[in-house]
C-alpha cells in the first residue's frame, strides 16, 4: 500500500471529469487500498480518485469513529434524491482548513459497484449522504467551494495559493 498525493484547490486537475471504470480488477483494488490509506492518514472521511489525480469513477468513504467501516463506490450513480434539502458544513482534503455550509438533498439512493465489481444499492441520509454527494461531485470535476459565492471562492483561492507558496 502507498500514500498518494492529494491535489489541492485550485489545481485545474480537480476540474477533470472522471471516466467510468470498465473492469474492476487488481489494479482498481490496489488503487482503492491506496486511496483508503491516504484518506485515513490525512485524516478524512472520504476521498475521490480525482483528488489523487486518477480520473476514474472511484470513491472511498468511512464515516465511522473507529475507521473500520470502509465503503467503496465504483461508477456511483444517484438514482433517487429527496426533494428535502439540508444544509451541512463541509470540508475537503483538497481544500485543507476550509469549511463552509452547502445545501444538498437530505436523503439519496445510490447504485454502484463494490471493490469486487459487484453491483449494489444503498439508501443514505445524514453525514453519509453528504459524503457520497460531495465525493461524487469530485468525479464530475466539482469541489464544494464551487457552491459558494464568488467572493468566498476568491478568498479561498487566495488562501490556498498562499499556503502553497509557504509550503514550497
LUMFI-69634 format. One record per residue: x, y, z of N, C-alpha, C in turn. Coordinates in nm, 3 decimals, decimal comma, always signed. Layout:
% LUMFI-69634
    n.xx    n.yy    n.zz   ca.xx   ca.yy   ca.zz    c.xx    c.yy    c.zz
       X       Y       Z       X       Y       Z       X       Y       Z
...
//
This chain:
% LUMFI-69634
    n.xx    n.yy    n.zz   ca.xx   ca.yy   ca.zz    c.xx    c.yy    c.zz
  +0,085  -0,118  +0,000  +0,000  +0,000  +0,000  +0,089  +0,123  +0,000
  +0,032  +0,231  -0,053  +0,110  +0,354  -0,066  +0,022  +0,476  -0,038
  +0,085  +0,577  +0,020  +0,016  +0,704  +0,037  +0,024  +0,779  -0,096
  -0,088  +0,836  -0,137  -0,095  +0,909  -0,263  -0,095  +1,059  -0,234
  -0,051  +1,138  -0,329  -0,052  +1,284  -0,315  -0,192  +1,336  -0,345
  -0,242  +1,421  -0,258  -0,375  +1,480  -0,275  -0,360  +1,615  -0,344
  -0,434  +1,634  -0,453  -0,434  +1,763  -0,523  -0,504  +1,867  -0,438
  -0,454  +1,991  -0,443  -0,515  +2,099  -0,367  -0,578  +2,203  -0,459
  -0,695  +2,247  -0,419  -0,767  +2,354  -0,486  -0,678  +2,476  -0,491
  -0,670  +2,549  -0,601  -0,749  +2,540  -0,724  -0,680  +2,464  -0,838
  -0,609  +2,358  -0,809  -0,541  +2,278  -0,912  -0,640  +2,244  -1,024
  -0,608  +2,277  -1,149  -0,702  +2,252  -1,260  -0,736  +2,104  -1,280
  -0,651  +2,014  -1,233  -0,680  +1,871  -1,248  -0,803  +1,830  -1,167
  -0,840  +1,909  -1,065  -0,961  +1,881  -0,988  -1,088  +1,906  -1,071
  -1,074  +1,974  -1,183  -1,189  +2,005  -1,270  -1,214  +1,896  -1,374
  -1,122  +1,799  -1,385  -1,139  +1,692  -1,484  -1,256  +1,601  -1,446
  -1,332  +1,560  -1,545  -1,444  +1,469  -1,524  -1,390  +1,326  -1,533
  -1,423  +1,247  -1,433  -1,374  +1,108  -1,426  -1,450  +1,018  -1,523
  -1,380  +0,920  -1,574  -1,439  +0,822  -1,666  -1,484  +0,699  -1,587
  -1,588  +0,630  -1,635  -1,630  +0,508  -1,568  -1,519  +0,402  -1,570
  -1,518  +0,320  -1,468  -1,425  +0,207  -1,460  -1,484  +0,096  -1,546
  -1,406  +0,046  -1,642  -1,459  -0,058  -1,731  -1,447  -0,198  -1,671
  -1,336  -0,223  -1,598  -1,314  -0,354  -1,538  -1,263  -0,333  -1,395
  -1,329  -0,397  -1,300  -1,281  -0,392  -1,161  -1,185  -0,509  -1,144
  -1,056  -0,476  -1,149  -0,952  -0,579  -1,142  -0,856  -0,548  -1,027
  -0,745  -0,618  -1,022  -0,649  -0,599  -0,911  -0,591  -0,458  -0,911
  -0,574  -0,399  -1,029  -0,524  -0,260  -1,036  -0,620  -0,166  -0,963
  -0,749  -0,183  -0,986  -0,850  -0,099  -0,921  -0,852  -0,126  -0,771
  -0,845  -0,253  -0,731  -0,846  -0,286  -0,587  -0,722  -0,229  -0,517
  -0,607  -0,229  -0,585  -0,486  -0,169  -0,527  -0,506  -0,019  -0,511
  -0,564  +0,045  -0,613  -0,592  +0,188  -0,604  -0,687  +0,217  -0,487
  -0,790  +0,134  -0,471  -0,885  +0,150  -0,360  -0,811  +0,141  -0,226
  -0,722  +0,042  -0,211  -0,646  +0,028  -0,086  -0,558  +0,151  -0,061
  -0,491  +0,198  -0,167  -0,405  +0,316  -0,154  -0,487  +0,441  -0,121
  -0,603  +0,454  -0,184  -0,691  +0,568  -0,154  -0,738  +0,564  -0,010
  -0,775  +0,445  +0,039  -0,821  +0,432  +0,177  -0,709  +0,469  +0,273
  -0,589  +0,418  +0,249  -0,476  +0,451  +0,335  -0,449  +0,601  +0,335
  -0,458  +0,663  +0,218  -0,436  +0,808  +0,205  -0,543  +0,885  +0,282
  -0,669  +0,842  +0,268  -0,780  +0,909  +0,337  -0,764  +0,899  +0,488
  -0,732  +0,780  +0,538  -0,717  +0,762  +0,683  -0,598  +0,842  +0,735
  -0,491  +0,849  +0,658  -0,371  +0,919  +0,700  -0,392  +1,070  +0,704
  -0,479  +1,123  +0,619  -0,494  +1,268  +0,601  -0,527  +1,349  +0,727
  -0,614  +1,319  +0,814  -0,723  +1,221  +0,812  -0,849  +1,282  +0,751
  -0,928  +1,197  +0,685  -1,053  +1,242  +0,626  -1,157  +1,132  +0,634
  -1,279  +1,163  +0,585  -1,387  +1,064  +0,586  -1,425  +1,021  +0,446
  -1,366  +1,084  +0,344  -1,396  +1,047  +0,207  -1,286  +1,093  +0,114
  -1,272  +1,022  +0,003  -1,172  +1,058  -0,097  -1,218  +1,006  -0,233
  -1,209  +1,092  -0,333  -1,241  +1,053  -0,471  -1,110  +1,037  -0,548
  -1,111  +0,946  -0,645  -0,990  +0,921  -0,724  -0,939  +1,049  -0,791
  -1,030  +1,137  -0,830  -0,992  +1,264  -0,891  -0,895  +1,340  -0,801
  -0,914  +1,333  -0,670  -0,831  +1,408  -0,576  -0,687  +1,358  -0,571
  -0,664  +1,235  -0,621  -0,527  +1,182  -0,625  -0,481  +1,170  -0,770
  -0,544  +1,252  -0,856  -0,507  +1,265  -0,997  -0,526  +1,136  -1,076
  -0,627  +1,058  -1,037  -0,669  +0,940  -1,114  -0,813  +0,970  -1,155
  -0,837  +0,982  -1,283  -0,966  +1,032  -1,329  -1,059  +0,918  -1,371
  -1,088  +0,835  -1,269  -1,179  +0,723  -1,282  -1,284  +0,734  -1,171
  -1,402  +0,680  -1,195  -1,514  +0,695  -1,101  -1,501  +0,597  -0,983
  -1,418  +0,638  -0,887  -1,396  +0,557  -0,767  -1,396  +0,651  -0,647
  -1,474  +0,615  -0,544  -1,468  +0,690  -0,418  -1,461  +0,592  -0,301
  -1,396  +0,638  -0,195  -1,391  +0,562  -0,070  -1,443  +0,653  +0,040
  -1,517  +0,595  +0,133  -1,577  +0,670  +0,242  -1,574  +0,585  +0,368
  -1,544  +0,649  +0,480  -1,557  +0,583  +0,611  -1,591  +0,690  +0,713
  -1,718  +0,694  +0,753  -1,761  +0,795  +0,849  -1,763  +0,741  +0,992
  -1,717  +0,618  +1,011  -1,720  +0,558  +1,145  -1,615  +0,621  +1,235
  -1,645  +0,626  +1,364  -1,550  +0,680  +1,462  -1,423  +0,596  +1,468
  -1,438  +0,465  +1,455  -1,325  +0,373  +1,469  -1,247  +0,352  +1,339
  -1,295  +0,415  +1,231  -1,231  +0,397  +1,099  -1,223  +0,250  +1,060
  -1,336  +0,181  +1,076  -1,338  +0,038  +1,047  -1,458  -0,001  +0,960
  -1,512  +0,097  +0,885  -1,629  +0,071  +0,802  -1,609  +0,133  +0,664
  -1,504  +0,088  +0,595  -1,472  +0,142  +0,463  -1,580  +0,104  +0,363
  -1,628  +0,205  +0,291  -1,727  +0,183  +0,184  -1,663  +0,225  +0,053
  -1,678  +0,142  -0,048  -1,619  +0,166  -0,179  -1,732  +0,179  -0,280
  -1,726  +0,283  -0,361  -1,826  +0,308  -0,464  -1,754  +0,325  -0,597
  -1,774  +0,232  -0,689  -1,715  +0,239  -0,822  -1,829  +0,265  -0,920
  -1,810  +0,366  -1,006  -1,913  +0,410  -1,100  -2,044  +0,444  -1,027
  -2,037  +0,523  -0,919  -2,159  +0,554  -0,844  -2,256  +0,641  -0,923
  -2,382  +0,619  -0,898  -2,488  +0,696  -0,963  -2,602  +0,716  -0,864
  -2,642  +0,840  -0,846  -2,757  +0,868  -0,760  -2,882  +0,841  -0,842
  -2,963  +0,748  -0,792  -3,083  +0,710  -0,866  -3,209  +0,770  -0,805
  -3,196  +0,827  -0,685  -3,308  +0,891  -0,618  -3,253  +0,992  -0,519
  -3,316  +1,108  -0,512  -3,276  +1,210  -0,415  -3,401  +1,277  -0,360
  -3,402  +1,301  -0,231  -3,518  +1,364  -0,168  -3,531  +1,509  -0,215
  -3,654  +1,557  -0,220  -3,677  +1,697  -0,252  -3,633  +1,785  -0,135
  -3,636  +1,725  -0,015  -3,597  +1,799  +0,105  -3,446  +1,819  +0,105
  -3,407  +1,945  +0,118  -3,265  +1,979  +0,121  -3,221  +2,005  +0,265
  -3,094  +1,982  +0,291  -3,040  +2,006  +0,424  -2,904  +2,073  +0,407
  -2,878  +2,169  +0,493  -2,751  +2,239  +0,490  -2,657  +2,175  +0,591
  -2,533  +2,151  +0,549  -2,434  +2,092  +0,639  -2,299  +2,155  +0,611
  -2,219  +2,166  +0,716  -2,084  +2,219  +0,700  -1,997  +2,111  +0,636
  -1,924  +2,151  +0,533  -1,837  +2,057  +0,464  -1,694  +2,107  +0,465
  -1,603  +2,012  +0,462  -1,462  +2,040  +0,445  -1,413  +1,943  +0,339
  -1,286  +1,955  +0,302  -1,236  +1,872  +0,192  -1,085  +1,857  +0,204
  -1,036  +1,737  +0,179  -0,892  +1,713  +0,184  -0,819  +1,793  +0,077
  -0,888  +1,832  -0,029  -0,827  +1,914  -0,134  -0,833  +2,063  -0,103
  -0,905  +2,098  +0,003  -0,916  +2,238  +0,045  -0,892  +2,241  +0,197
  -0,771  +2,204  +0,241  -0,747  +2,187  +0,385  -0,770  +2,314  +0,466
  -0,837  +2,293  +0,581  -0,858  +2,404  +0,674  -0,975  +2,493  +0,640
  -1,045  +2,467  +0,532  -1,159  +2,549  +0,489  -1,287  +2,469  +0,509
  -1,384  +2,532  +0,575  -1,514  +2,469  +0,599  -1,623  +2,570  +0,568
  -1,732  +2,523  +0,507  -1,845  +2,613  +0,481  -1,969  +2,527  +0,461
  -2,084  +2,592  +0,468  -2,212  +2,523  +0,455  -2,251  +2,505  +0,309
  -2,301  +2,385  +0,279  -2,350  +2,352  +0,145  -2,486  +2,285  +0,163
  -2,580  +2,320  +0,075  -2,714  +2,261  +0,080  -2,722  +2,148  -0,023
  -2,767  +2,030  +0,023  -2,778  +1,912  -0,063  -2,905  +1,836  -0,026
  -2,949  +1,744  -0,115  -3,061  +1,658  -0,077  -3,030  +1,582  +0,053
  -3,129  +1,574  +0,140  -3,111  +1,512  +0,271  -3,095  +1,360  +0,262
  -3,167  +1,297  +0,168  -3,161  +1,152  +0,152  -3,137  +1,119  +0,006
  -3,057  +1,015  -0,015  -3,031  +0,971  -0,152  -3,034  +0,818  -0,160
  -3,049  +0,770  -0,279  -3,032  +0,627  -0,310  -2,927  +0,623  -0,419
  -2,824  +0,544  -0,395  -2,712  +0,536  -0,490  -2,692  +0,392  -0,533
  -2,654  +0,375  -0,660  -2,614  +0,242  -0,705  -2,470  +0,253  -0,751
  -2,395  +0,144  -0,730  -2,252  +0,144  -0,763  -2,204  +0,000  -0,769
  -2,076  -0,014  -0,795  -2,009  -0,143  -0,786  -1,921  -0,141  -0,662
  -1,905  -0,256  -0,596  -1,813  -0,264  -0,483  -1,673  -0,296  -0,535
  -1,577  -0,318  -0,444  -1,438  -0,341  -0,488  -1,418  -0,473  -0,561
  -1,520  -0,557  -0,561  -1,514  -0,683  -0,636  -1,589  -0,673  -0,769
  -1,643  -0,555  -0,798  -1,717  -0,536  -0,922  -1,862  -0,579  -0,914
  -1,910  -0,606  -0,792  -2,048  -0,650  -0,773  -2,139  -0,528  -0,754
  -2,253  -0,524  -0,823  -2,344  -0,410  -0,809  -2,418  -0,413  -0,675
  -2,444  -0,293  -0,623  -2,525  -0,281  -0,501  -2,598  -0,148  -0,504
  -2,700  -0,138  -0,419  -2,772  -0,012  -0,399  -2,771  +0,017  -0,250
  -2,775  +0,146  -0,219  -2,767  +0,188  -0,080  -2,851  +0,314  -0,061
  -2,930  +0,316  +0,045  -3,001  +0,438  +0,084  -2,917  +0,505  +0,191
  -2,902  +0,637  +0,179  -2,820  +0,709  +0,275  -2,886  +0,841  +0,313
  -2,863  +0,880  +0,439  -2,905  +1,012  +0,484  -2,797  +1,066  +0,576
  -2,817  +1,187  +0,625  -2,721  +1,246  +0,717  -2,582  +1,259  +0,658
  -2,482  +1,235  +0,742  -2,342  +1,253  +0,702  -2,305  +1,164  +0,584
  -2,353  +1,040  +0,581  -2,318  +0,952  +0,470  -2,371  +1,007  +0,337
  -2,493  +1,058  +0,336  -2,549  +1,116  +0,213  -2,467  +1,237  +0,169
  -2,428  +1,321  +0,264  -2,345  +1,438  +0,233  -2,213  +1,392  +0,172
  -2,148  +1,295  +0,235  -2,017  +1,247  +0,188  -2,026  +1,188  +0,047
  -2,127  +1,106  +0,023  -2,141  +1,046  -0,110  -2,157  +1,155  -0,215
  -2,245  +1,252  -0,189  -2,268  +1,359  -0,286  -2,144  +1,445  -0,305
  -2,074  +1,473  -0,196  -1,951  +1,553  -0,201  -1,845  +1,483  -0,287
  -1,824  +1,355  -0,261  -1,722  +1,280  -0,337  -1,764  +1,260  -0,483
  -1,893  +1,239  -0,506  -1,940  +1,226  -0,644  -1,921  +1,356  -0,721
  -1,934  +1,470  -0,653  -1,904  +1,598  -0,717  -1,762  +1,599  -0,772
  -1,667  +1,547  -0,695  -1,528  +1,542  -0,742  -1,518  +1,467  -0,874
  -1,594  +1,360  -0,887  -1,590  +1,281  -1,010  -1,643  +1,359  -1,130
  -1,723  +1,462  -1,101  -1,778  +1,549  -1,206  -1,696  +1,676  -1,224
  -1,582  +1,682  -1,154  -1,496  +1,800  -1,166  -1,541  +1,918  -1,081
  -1,616  +1,890  -0,975  -1,664  +1,998  -0,886  -1,604  +1,982  -0,747
  -1,577  +2,095  -0,684  -1,530  +2,099  -0,547  -1,636  +2,174  -0,467
  -1,650  +2,145  -0,338  -1,759  +2,208  -0,261  -1,751  +2,360  -0,266
  -1,634  +2,414  -0,287  -1,614  +2,559  -0,297  -1,697  +2,616  -0,412
  -1,722  +2,536  -0,516  -1,799  +2,581  -0,632  -1,942  +2,621  -0,594
  -1,992  +2,573  -0,480  -2,127  +2,607  -0,435  -2,132  +2,741  -0,362
  -2,016  +2,797  -0,332  -2,008  +2,920  -0,253  -2,010  +3,042  -0,344
  -2,028  +3,160  -0,282  -2,030  +3,284  -0,359  -1,895  +3,310  -0,426
  -1,896  +3,393  -0,529  -1,772  +3,428  -0,599  -1,671  +3,490  -0,503
  -1,719  +3,572  -0,411  -1,631  +3,636  -0,314  -1,562  +3,532  -0,227
  -1,639  +3,437  -0,175  -1,580  +3,331  -0,092  -1,482  +3,247  -0,173
  -1,517  +3,217  -0,298  -1,428  +3,139  -0,384  -1,295  +3,212  -0,404
  -1,301  +3,341  -0,429  -1,179  +3,421  -0,449  -1,093  +3,421  -0,324
  -1,156  +3,438  -0,208  -1,081  +3,438  -0,081  -1,014  +3,303  -0,057
  -1,088  +3,196  -0,083  -1,033  +3,061  -0,061  -0,918  +3,035  -0,157
  -0,933  +3,074  -0,284  -0,822  +3,058  -0,380  -0,698  +3,131  -0,330
  -0,718  +3,253  -0,280  -0,606  +3,331  -0,228  -0,538  +3,261  -0,111
  -0,619  +3,209  -0,017  -0,563  +3,138  +0,099  -0,487  +3,014  +0,056
  -0,544  +2,939  -0,038  -0,481  +2,815  -0,083  -0,350  +2,844  -0,156
  -0,347  +2,949  -0,239  -0,223  +2,984  -0,309  -0,116  +3,029  -0,211
  -0,158  +3,102  -0,107  -0,062  +3,146  -0,004  -0,005  +3,025  +0,069
  -0,090  +2,929  +0,107  -0,043  +2,806  +0,173  +0,055  +2,730  +0,084
  +0,023  +2,725  -0,046  +0,109  +2,656  -0,142  +0,248  +2,721  -0,146
  +0,249  +2,853  -0,152  +0,378  +2,927  -0,156  +0,458  +2,903  -0,028
  +0,389  +2,905  +0,086  +0,456  +2,889  +0,214  +0,512  +2,749  +0,233
  +0,448  +2,649  +0,173  +0,495  +2,512  +0,191  +0,594  +2,470  +0,082
  +0,615  +2,555  -0,017  +0,707  +2,520  -0,128  +0,853  +2,535  -0,086
//
